[in-house]
């Protein structure tokens, strides 16, 4: 029943996902425009200097460069845009000729909207100033507004957020839907008074915790495989599906470990539910925030989140081994720490059968290596 309910949630999210992407790709779709000043940069090739000196330098940092150097800066992400202005622009405006300026933008940079709007407004201001000057001199000449042709590379930021981040969230959602299984198996032993029987069996407490956890990890792996197949059938483009599946399953190990810590410490289901909600809030933040940071900055440290690696994998990016390494190290460290704490909590008699120590007491025991 849980599987069927979760699959119905997946189908509903796919419908919402598709409708949202359709809306954002339409002419009436949303756009993300930063409102900060002085943070965007633009290379300019303007022999006349008319456009480059008229751009608001408080908003755009204008750098005069050659054509090839500016295109290289766009390709490497060193600048937000490149504006090419043909020569003798002032003479052409006076003679009524059409002026075609070309602006190159990397649409994956969230600052492109600031650069594009500033260039368009500058062209309008210059045209209006020439029109007013000619009207005042009563010279019957025709003036034209310089037109700006935009050439964009990369995928726009809104589409990246929708197509990449939302798809990554869909893939990681099963990892957060099975915490109740660990809570039920561990906390249930306390409420049903069956913990004594398990401890009396010829197995260690570590085997109990790891065995319960790995059972849930296998269940999550089955669910993730089903979701991947459904998403592929639904038409979602997911490159490297096998690597995506492996990385998501590896990520489930530390998440279940953290859930085991909550379950081992809680004395009843109500308390476990509150603790699990708080823990999952931190887990979701750890997974998603680096992804958003990577989209806007492409920072190396953002790869500490496995969701960043998964997003890059299904996007078809070429990922260096160092980026894999930082995420795998984070998974390994969190797994070792969480399962060690869960096993130690499960081993304590006062946690299993009697008064439970406070969190501060447990932290003190951990620091001083007493009892813990």
C-alpha positions, 0 to 999 in steps of 0.5 A: 500500500505504501508503494502504491501511494508513493507511486501515485505521489510520483505521478502527481508530481510529474503532472505538476512538473510538466505543466510548470515547465510548459508555463516557464518555457512559454512567452508568459513564463517567469524570469529571475532578475537579480536586483543587486547593483554593481555585481555584473560585468560586460566586455565591450568592443565599441570603437566609437565609445558612444555606447560604452560610456553611456552604460550605467557603470554603477550597475555594469562593470564595462571592460573594453576587450577584443572580439576573440578575447571577449568570446573566450571570457563568455565561454569560460564564465569570466564575464556575464556578457559581451557587447559588439558595437559596429564602428561609426555608430554616431554617423549612422544614427544621424544619417538614419541608418539601422544600427545592429549591435550584438550582445552575447550572453551566457543564459546560465548566469543569473546576472544576464538579465541585468546586462541585457536590460541595461544595454537595451535601456542605453540604446533607447536613451541614446536614440532619444537624445539624438531625436531631441537634439535634432528636433531642437535644431529643426533639422528634418532628419530621420533617426533610428533606434539602435537594435540589439541582437542577442545571442545566448548560450547555455540554459536559462537559470529558471529552466535549470532550476525547474528541470534540474533541481526539481528532477533531482528532488524527485529522485531523492524523495524516496530517501525521505519516505522510509524513515518510518520503517526504522522508527517502527522497527527500533522504537517498536522494540521499546514500546512492545518490550521485545528488545530483551528478546533481541539482546538475548539472541546470539547477535550483537547490537551492531548487527541489529542496527545494521541489519535493520538499516540495510533492510530499509536501504534495500527497500529504498533501492527498489523504490528508486529503481521504480521511480527511475524507470517511470521517469524515463518512460514519462519522457524525462532525459536522464543521462547515466541512469545507472550511476545516478541510481548507485549514487542515490542508493549510497546517499540513502545509507547515511540518511538511514544512519541519522534516522537510526540515531533518532530512533535509538534515542527516542522512547516512543513514536511521538518523540521519534516523529518530532526528532525525525522531522527536525533531522530531515529538515537539516538533511534536506537543507544539506542536499538542496542548498549546495545544488542551488549554489552550484547552479549560480556559482559552479563552486567545487565545495557544492559537490559535497552534496550528493544531490549536486553530483546526481544533478550533474550526472543526469545532465550529462556533465563530465565530472572530475574524480575530485568532485566525486571524491568530496561527495563520497567522503561526506557520505562515508564520514556521516555514515560512520559517525551516525551508525556508531552513535546509533549502535552505542545508544542501542547498547545502553541498558538505560536507553533500552529499559530504564531512564534515558540520559539527556542529550547534554549528558550523552554529549558529555559522555561522548567528549570524555569517553565515559560509558559511551 
